[in-house]
Amino acid sequence: MADAATYLAACLVLSFALYRIVLDRGTPEDPAVRYICFFALAMGGALLLLAPRSMAILHRLVPLPHLGLLLGAELKVCSLTFLAMLAHSLDDAGADKPSAGRIAGLAAAVGGTLAVLFLAAHAQDGTTAVRAQGADRWLIAAYDFLLIGYFVRCLGVLITLLGRNARRVPPSLFRTGLRLMMASAAVGVVWTLLILGDVASVLRDGTQPGTEDRPSAVLAVAVAALAVGGATATIWGRTVSAPARIARAYRSYCALEPLWSALHEAVPGIALAPPSPHDRWRSMRNAEFALYRRVIEIHDGRLCLRHYSPAAAPGVEADGSPSGARQQRDAAAEAVAISAGLAAMRTGKGSTAAPPHLSAPASSSLGTLDADVDWLLAVTAAFVERTERSANAPG
């Protein structure tokens, strides 16, 4: 179990590092991407080395197998250092912002001290455990405490600075990614605190695990999965949200049907492509594009009614767009203007000029497609209500 989980965590982070290296080849170098790739490479290497099976193989092949534990710890120090550099690279520049060189210098000092403590303890390595006797146990305990302190410090910096950035970012996949990376760091703190059990063990009987045990391996998988998920959130997030986005676009497309049909019946030329029996199926497969096209066609139809809309219709200017901020416009008033324009066109009243056919999309003043769709949905609802009321009116 520990072997499988440790190797899985290593494969996750190493695969991500390889993916980023291939993806970013030939593009301008981004420091944040570089740091997270280095983190993945160092952490993946540490996990591969500290897996129980790997340590057993190392024990048979290498004269000083206990150095594998030290090398694994040094790789973890490197990985956490790169996370600290990543956090500071995302932070706003300031007088108290440490440079990468300063962070690397601290990491080198920590790594050197770890090596001195570990080697001075004359630790002996069994297949799965490190043993120390007498005063050497306190040196191993100091080694463990230094690891805990440095790891928690780096992870604390990462959580703090990622949280600060997440609060500044509007709701988006990028913010989701930042929060997943914060969650990864929080689980990493729990993973680090498991070393306290090693401290108690080595002080009590002079032994501590020399590999990743089962709880550590499970937490390693969680850390790796959350970190990779956060770093790739903008990619997989679009894929995961696609079905809901397509379904929402198709519902809006269908809801706009009554208004579009009325305008298309009056001015067939607004259709950007000739209608066919397969239009509905194509709309389901390409719902977002079909919705965008329908919005354009509705705006074209509204523009074509400008010679027929009564002068009293409030807010309609010469180009057919409502004056002022359209999101403030009463949808019912727009529905009245459209109904009046369609009635005038059917009776031949209004301008003698033929309603123009617009091959180019009409511009929208709402700024976003979502806002435009919401406004047109309100107009459609008011238009349908008015049409049904007129149809049910006596006489």
Buried (B, 14 or more C-beta within 10 A) or exposed (E): EBBEBBBBBBBBBBBBBBBBBEEBEEEEEEEBBBBBBBBBBBBBBBBBBBBBEBBBEBBEEEEEBBBBBBBBBBBBBBBBBBBBBBBBBBBEEEEEEBEBEEBBEBBEEBBEBBBEBBBBBBBBBEEBBBBBEEEBBBBBBBBBBBBBEBBBBBBBBBBBBBEBBBEEEEEEBBBBBBBBBBBBBBBBBEBBEBBEBBBEBBBEEBBBBBBBBEBBBBBBBBBBBBBBBBBBBEEEBEEEEEEEEBEBBBEBBBBBBBBBEBBBEBBEBBBEEEEEEEEBEEBBEBBBEBBBBBBBBBBBBBBBBBBBBBEEBEBBEEEBBBEEEBBEBBBBBBBBBBBBBBBBBEEEEBEEEEBEEBEEBBEBBBEEBEBBBBBBBBBBBBBBEBBEEEEEEEE
